[in-house]
Amino acid sequence: MPSIERTTIGSEEWQRAASIYVRYKVFVLERGIAKEDEFDQNDTEERVYANLFIGEEPVSTGRFLPVGPGQARLTRIATLPNFRGKGYGKMIISSLEAYAP
């Protein structure tokens, strides 16, 4: 049975946890970025995250960061190594762009 892909977007605690899971594996463990640099003051309770799941595992993520009236940056886009090359990062970016007011 093929795994089901689904994308979520929001600021629920579990969505933040899913994003942190992917980012820790990619940025801290794989790329060697210090935890203190990766997880910054922008990871707040109200921050919006997009996550792509395969079954129950988060495999790709991104963060929506408002920077001014009508402006935002899409940050911390990451995909786990075994899931790269499948367009998941593009799906995360599209989800965040669609979310933008």
DOLOLUM-106123 format. One record per residue (C-alpha): x, y negated, z negated; residue number from 1; residue in three letters. Coordinates in nm, 3 decimals, always signed. Layout:
        xx        yy        zz     k     r
         X         Y         Z   NUM   ALA
...
END
This chain:
        xx        yy        zz     k     r
    +0.000    +0.000    +0.000     1   MET
    +0.149    -0.338    +0.100     2   PRO
    +0.212    -0.597    -0.169     3   SER
    -0.024    -0.890    -0.181     4   ILE
    +0.121    -1.240    -0.136     5   GLU
    -0.053    -1.524    -0.315     6   ARG
    +0.040    -1.883    -0.382     7   THR
    -0.069    -2.078    -0.688     8   THR
    -0.029    -2.446    -0.764     9   ILE
    -0.088    -2.622    -1.092    10   GLY
    +0.046    -2.714    -1.433    11   SER
    -0.074    -2.424    -1.646    12   GLU
    +0.187    -2.286    -1.885    13   GLU
    +0.208    -1.955    -1.695    14   TRP
    +0.277    -2.144    -1.370    15   GLN
    +0.564    -2.330    -1.536    16   ARG
    +0.696    -1.999    -1.676    17   ALA
    +0.684    -1.839    -1.330    18   ALA
    +0.879    -2.130    -1.185    19   SER
    +1.139    -2.114    -1.461    20   ILE
    +1.179    -1.738    -1.401    21   TYR
    +1.267    -1.790    -1.033    22   VAL
    +1.481    -2.098    -1.094    23   ARG
    +1.681    -1.931    -1.371    24   TYR
    +1.762    -1.635    -1.147    25   LYS
    +1.849    -1.849    -0.842    26   VAL
    +2.009    -2.163    -0.981    27   PHE
    +2.162    -2.047    -1.311    28   VAL
    +2.255    -1.682    -1.249    29   LEU
    +2.317    -1.683    -0.873    30   GLU
    +2.449    -2.036    -0.812    31   ARG
    +2.615    -2.095    -1.148    32   GLY
    +2.436    -2.421    -1.232    33   ILE
    +2.436    -2.500    -1.603    34   ALA
    +2.102    -2.437    -1.776    35   LYS
    +2.116    -2.788    -1.920    36   GLU
    +2.137    -2.935    -1.569    37   ASP
    +1.875    -2.712    -1.409    38   GLU
    +1.604    -2.757    -1.671    39   PHE
    +1.567    -3.130    -1.712    40   ASP
    +1.336    -3.394    -1.854    41   GLN
    +1.108    -3.348    -1.552    42   ASN
    +0.997    -3.001    -1.665    43   ASP
    +0.706    -3.132    -1.870    44   THR
    +0.366    -2.987    -1.955    45   GLU
    +0.191    -3.199    -1.692    46   GLU
    +0.436    -3.120    -1.409    47   ARG
    +0.285    -2.936    -1.111    48   VAL
    +0.451    -2.621    -0.978    49   TYR
    +0.382    -2.407    -0.674    50   ALA
    +0.465    -2.037    -0.702    51   ASN
    +0.443    -1.756    -0.453    52   LEU
    +0.381    -1.413    -0.599    53   PHE
    +0.428    -1.067    -0.451    54   ILE
    +0.195    -0.863    -0.663    55   GLY
    +0.260    -0.997    -1.013    56   GLU
    +0.621    -1.107    -0.953    57   GLU
    +0.697    -1.473    -0.882    58   PRO
    +0.945    -1.478    -0.592    59   VAL
    +0.945    -1.840    -0.470    60   SER
    +0.878    -2.174    -0.638    61   THR
    +0.886    -2.552    -0.607    62   GLY
    +0.810    -2.856    -0.820    63   ARG
    +0.601    -3.165    -0.737    64   PHE
    +0.766    -3.474    -0.884    65   LEU
    +0.582    -3.810    -0.861    66   PRO
    +0.833    -4.094    -0.822    67   VAL
    +0.607    -4.395    -0.771    68   GLY
    +0.263    -4.504    -0.654    69   PRO
    +0.173    -4.282    -0.361    70   GLY
    +0.520    -4.125    -0.358    71   GLN
    +0.655    -3.788    -0.468    72   ALA
    +0.952    -3.559    -0.421    73   ARG
    +0.937    -3.186    -0.374    74   LEU
    +1.215    -3.047    -0.591    75   THR
    +1.364    -2.723    -0.721    76   ARG
    +1.258    -2.518    -0.417    77   ILE
    +1.394    -2.165    -0.467    78   ALA
    +1.334    -1.810    -0.345    79   THR
    +1.475    -1.492    -0.497    80   LEU
    +1.751    -1.338    -0.280    81   PRO
    +1.560    -1.020    -0.184    82   ASN
    +1.270    -1.229    -0.051    83   PHE
    +1.455    -1.485    +0.161    84   ARG
    +1.403    -1.512    +0.536    85   GLY
    +1.030    -1.446    +0.514    86   LYS
    +0.910    -1.808    +0.523    87   GLY
    +0.819    -1.822    +0.154    88   TYR
    +1.006    -2.149    +0.097    89   GLY
    +0.809    -2.305    +0.383    90   LYS
    +0.487    -2.179    +0.224    91   MET
    +0.584    -2.342    -0.107    92   ILE
    +0.660    -2.673    +0.066    93   ILE
    +0.331    -2.659    +0.260    94   SER
    +0.139    -2.592    -0.062    95   SER
    +0.302    -2.886    -0.238    96   LEU
    +0.242    -3.116    +0.061    97   GLU
    -0.124    -3.012    +0.070    98   ALA
    -0.150    -3.085    -0.303    99   TYR
    -0.021    -3.442    -0.262   100   ALA
    -0.301    -3.696    -0.304   101   PRO
END
